[in-house]
Amino acid sequence: MIPCLPQLPPSPDLPGEMQAHLAGWAERGWLREIDAALAGFLWREVPSADPLLILAAALASHQLGRGHACLDLQAALDDPAFTLSLPPDGADPLDALPSPMAVLGDLDLPRWLAALDCPVLVDDGRGGAPLVRRGNRLYLQRYWRCEQVLAAAIDARLGDDVLSAEAVRSPLEALFPAGGDAIDWQKAACALAARRRFAVITGGPGTGKTTTVLRLLALLQALAIGAEEGARPLRIRLAAPTGKAAARLNESIAAQVDTLALDGLPDGETVRAAIPRQVTTLHRLLGSRPGSRRFRHDAGRPLPLDMLVIDEASMVDLELMAAAVQALPPHARLVLIGDKDQLASVEAGAVLGQLCEHAAAARYTPATAAWLEAASGHAPPAACLDPAGRPIDQAVVMLRHSYRFGDASGIGRLARAVNAPDADAVERLLAEGGDDLAWLAGDAAAGPLTGDIVAGYRPYLAQVAAAEPAEAGRDARAAAVLAAHAGFQVLCALRAGPWGVEGLNSRIAAALSAAGLIPAVDGWYPGRPVLVTRNDYGLGLMNGDIGVCLPFDTADGLTRLRVAFPAGDGSDAIRWVLPSRLQAVETVFAMTVHKSQGSEFGRVALVLPDRPSPILTRELLYTGITRARRGLLLACAGGVGVVRGAVERRVARTGGLLEAE
């Protein structure tokens, strides 16, 4: 069980200048209130603690809020502004109050490490101190334990081979009958994922991750069913971090399972019936408990399954991933699916990114290459071989061919240039434009951008106007509205400011109202799109679900308003909800790139602010670009310089997962 910190009391008075610094930073939003509260709690418990230790604790907590599993002490000294992501976006100047960077400016690493020599508060993880130091990394104990739990679970599954190359070869050939001279990375992914009890399959949009997973499941079920007379199929569960991601995978699987070519397998239809079609959220699978960080399923009550597949794994934070592996039976397989280049989870940790550190280079050992050739008929290219490859590298496969974005696709070329990273190529591609790529820059972009956004939302609002409230055909009309709404979406990097969600939603609503497309700009009205911001299991709605408010004839003969949500099971069914029952929703003419993860839209308007921000990173830009399937409008009030800065700024989340003991 992962220990929890005690409930933090209000921060007491702290002695000296550090008290004023922490209180002032929290008041001005440079630190969170919980960061200052933690510092106060520790200082109350150990009044003799060095103020620099308390500062380190507050900054370690601050880093959790920025997505890091720990504080890198040396990095914080070398480049405190970048490491700590300070000042926060939209923060006011500190006036006479010194910034955290100024306080760290006169500090060196030996002095800071000496301040941490307080065994009651800081140990090496083998005691019960609330802080753990390993080298130059400082953790809150809970996140140190999470890393240890996750690393141990992965290591245990990277041991001996579960299946031989000879056992895999025949069903693999049946699932991938088309041969060729070059390695098929989807086939290689199935082979290596079958070899041991842990695997990671990564790749960008359109590289066939879902198709690969379905063939992997067919492969494993065929081997399980055919193992002996009366053998049972594997108990497999599919999960995703959010309701939206789960619904999207549900739809994809529903569309593909029935058409999966299984004729070459013995008992192919039995295998098809054994492939799961339902996807759930990780929280629901584990059995979340309201008001608690604990789940119903854990090491003492493991999940009844033989294999767990987690899609959109880049969105799964360290603590949730640790809880998931704790709930697995020792024999169970774990397969993670996701795009390593996307934004990491909002919460602390970058699990997929760390596991896929060498995915592009592969770094397969000669033993892995020989096994893969025996299983699939093709050895990996010489450039993918490395005798020094680590055990985790042997379980990671990157899908490299995009079936969605070809060589001529402006969206695909721009995404590849961002990932390269090649800022010159990004600037050139934006200047060139294309059938699926447009660029607006500077203050002059405001007017044309508004016009493009109104045009983008006009088709779905026309469907709203045509949607009759009568019961007959109501679900079909709502499904058409929702499909039309998914054809276009405005994404932005920030929440606050004129170019963030708050400013854009107001401006877009005003423009749509002026165009006669919506009857109001606030409250509930036909056509209002809303985003669910918190799981509501009573309503069957998950964080990230999008619905549209529509007219609805009730049993008393009156026309009321209801919000239509897709059922999320791959069907055209609609879930109708009273607006008054939706307590955690927001208007979503514009949404953040973070909230868009797990979703795709026909066309996207990606709006960036007028100045650089720590939030503007390569991963955010890539994620926003690749939410678009057919067309992308990139608009930046700050011009190409802001875009270049984002390309050159990478999220470097601190953690020690691959170095865990």
Number of C-alpha atoms within 10 A of each C-alpha: 13 18 13 13 11 9 8 13 12 13 20 14 12 19 11 9 9 16 19 15 18 26 21 18 20 17 13 14 16 23 25 19 18 18 24 28 21 22 26 26 20 21 22 16 11 14 13 9 18 16 20 19 22 26 22 23 28 24 26 25 26 23 24 22 17 18 22 28 33 29 28 25 22 18 17 20 19 14 14 19 18 15 23 24 17 17 20 16 17 11 11 11 11 13 7 6 12 13 20 21 17 12 15 17 14 8 12 13 15 10 10 19 17 12 16 24 15 16 14 15 21 22 20 17 19 7 14 15 16 20 26 26 22 14 11 13 18 26 28 23 24 19 25 26 20 24 25 19 22 23 19 18 18 16 14 13 20 19 12 10 13 13 17 15 20 12 13 22 18 16 22 24 18 16 20 16 11 8 11 9 7 11 16 20 20 23 23 24 27 27 26 28 26 25 25 20 26 26 28 26 30 29 22 25 22 17 21 19 21 18 15 20 22 20 24 23 22 28 25 24 24 23 22 15 19 17 12 9 7 8 11 13 20 19 15 19 20 21 26 28 25 25 27 24 28 26 25 19 26 22 19 16 22 17 14 14 19 12 9 15 18 23 11 15 21 15 13 17 13 16 22 20 14 19 22 17 20 18 25 22 21 23 20 18 19 22 15 15 12 8 6 7 13 18 19 17 19 20 16 11 13 17 23 14 15 18 22 21 20 25 29 25 27 27 26 25 22 26 23 22 21 24 24 24 23 24 21 24 18 15 12 19 21 23 21 22 22 24 25 26 19 25 23 27 21 18 18 24 32 28 27 27 22 17 18 23 15 18 25 16 16 22 25 29 19 16 11 22 21 16 20 24 18 17 26 24 20 21 21 21 12 10 10 17 18 16 11 11 18 14 15 21 23 24 27 26 27 25 24 16 17 15 10 16 20 13 10 11 17 23 30 23 17 24 22 16 19 25 20 14 17 15 20 12 17 23 16 11 19 19 14 12 16 16 12 17 23 19 21 20 21 14 12 10 17 15 9 12 20 16 14 14 21 19 12 19 21 19 16 22 21 15 19 26 15 11 21 18 20 13 11 9 11 17 18 14 19 30 19 17 27 22 16 20 26 18 21 26 25 26 27 28 23 24 17 13 14 15 21 20 24 17 15 24 21 16 18 20 22 16 18 22 15 13 12 10 21 21 16 17 18 11 8 18 19 22 24 24 22 23 21 22 17 16 18 14 9 6 12 12 24 22 19 22 24 24 29 25 24 26 23 22 16 14 8 6 9 11 15 13 21 24 27 27 22 23 17 25 20 18 13 15 16 20 18 21 17 12 16 10 8 15 11 13 18 16 22 22 23 28 25 20 24 20 17 20 23 23 17 20 21 17 22 27 26 25 27 26 22 18 14 17 21 19 19 23 23 26 22 24 26 24 22 29 26 25 26 25 20 20 24 28 24 23 24 26 19 17 19 20 16 19 26 21 18 24 25 16 19 17 18 12 23 21 26 18 22 17 9 15 10
